Amino acid sequence: MIRAIADATPATIVHIGCDPASFARDLQLLREHGYGVREMVALDAFPGTHHFECLALLEPGEASP
């Protein structure tokens, strides 16, 4: 799926995930396709579990410092 999204070359990608490990994996794959994280936020919608909602805004190019 990541390859299909990256091949479509969108100007912006909004990625949402609830598992930190798979979210990090997906962000790395998107970085390998030339996208950088511009903004990111984590929300604890389900306290007491290992899950938290992660939202990231990605754009082509390197991540902002």
N, C-alpha and C positions, 0 to 999 in steps of 0.2 A: 504494500500500500504506500509506503514511504516513497519508493521509487516512482510510482505512478503520480503521486502528488508533485514530487520534485520535477519530473519530466514535463508536467504541465506549466512549469515556471510561474507560479502565482507570485504577485508582488508582495503578498502578505499571507502568512499561515498562522492561524490561531489553533494551538494544540491544547487539548484538555485531557487530563488523565487522573485516575484515582489511585494508581499504584506507583509509588516513587521509583521502583526499580525499572518497570517497563517505560515509564515516562522518561527517565534518564537515558535508557537505551534508544528510544525514539529520537530524543534530542540529539544524541550523538550521530545517529544515522542521517538526520537532517543537516547537521553540520558537515558531514562528509559529502553532502549534495550541494554545499555552498550556502546554506542558510545560517544566520546567526541570531541568537536570542537578543531581542531589543528590550523586552520587559517580561517579568515573570512574577507570579504571586502564588502562594500556597494558602489554602483555606482548610481548616480542620472542621469539616462538616459532620464528621462522625467521631466525636471524642471517645476515647477508650479503645479504639482500634488502630491498627498500623496504617490504615488508609488515610490519606488526605488528598483533597482535590488540588491539582496543579494546573495552572493556566500559563501559557507562554505565547508571546507574540514574536514571530520569527520573520525576518526579511533577508533577502539575498545579501551576502557580505559577512564580514566579521562581526562578532558580538561587540556591543558597546562596553567600554571599560567600567 
